[in-house]
């Protein structure tokens, strides 16, 4: 079977684009940002990932509030979406009017950040505080107006709840993060699903600092 995106939608071999089901599971960037007026926005983005040792990026379909608030305020925070917070994460994706707080709508408490103005989700066990670097319009083949935008930020401070740090390392599985699949699917990560592999002989060992 071959799914050809150059064909009209009604002529394709599947009723839904399988890309999100194949590029999965994907980390969820639960982005909080603040505009110049101090209004808050909170929204989950599954086109999100680390793109360097101290940089993360999320992709916005259209110029949505998380992107424009990050640009205006110059900062944003990525809180970790977890199993216990799945309903709040989902509720925060509601299409509210600009400036209406998703924190309040989803009944989520805020907690102050250390180095940026936007707060983190208080109940989340980890958060990345970021300063906005740039927004890259993702212009499609053939040119034309960009419909998707890549927002890149530099991580300047990291919050982790103490109980998830052991021997100087963060226990990702113990935090039970959730990840996005295709359609309405999500994945639940646990400590039991973890496995370890050493790199091939001669490859660089674990050197992150």
C-alpha positions, 0 to 999 in steps of 0.5 A, a space after each residue: 500500500 502506498 499513500 500519495 500526498 500529491 493526490 487529492 484527499 478523496 483519491 488517496 488510499 487511506 481516509 486519514 494521513 498515516 504520518 502521525 501514526 508512524 512518527 510516534 510516539 511523540 513527546 508532548 511539549 506542554 507550552 506555557 507562554 505570556 504576552 506583553 500584557 501578562 496574559 497566559 496561554 497553555 497548550 500541548 504540542 506533539 510536534 515537539 522535541 529537543 533539537 540540541 543539547 540546550 534547545 527545544 522546538 515545537 511546530 505550530 499549525 497556524 499562528 496560534 497563541 503559544 507561538 505569538 505569546 512566546 514571540 511577544 514575551 520572548 520566553 516559554 516553558 515546556 511542562 512535562 505531560 504525564 498520566 496523572 495530568 492527561 485530562 488537564 493536558 487535553 482540556 488545555 487544548 480547547 480553542 479558547 479566545 485569545 487571552 483567556 487562560 487555559 490554566 483556569 479552564 483546565 483547573 490547573 495551578 501555576 507555579 513560578 519559574 526561576 528565570 522566565 516570566 511564564 509559569 510552569 504547570 505546578 503539578 507537573 514533575 518537570 519543566 524546561 524554562 526557555 528563551 525564544 530564539 526564532 520562529 522559522 516559517 516552514 514554506 512548502 515545496 513550490 513556495 507560497 505562504 507557510 502554514 506551519 511554523 517552527 518555534 525554537 527556544 534555548 533552555 535556560 533552567 530546568 525544574 525536576 521534582 526531587 523524588 524523581 532524581 536518583 544518583 544524580 539522574 532523572 528517572 523518566 519512567 517514574 514520572 509516567 510521561 504520556 506521548 502522542 500517537 496518531 488519530 486520538 491515540 496516546 502512549 503511556 511510558 513507565 519504568 517497566 518499559 525501559 531498556 538499556 543498551 550500550 553504544 558500540 565499541 569506540 563510540 562516545 560514552 555517556 558524557 552529558 553535563 
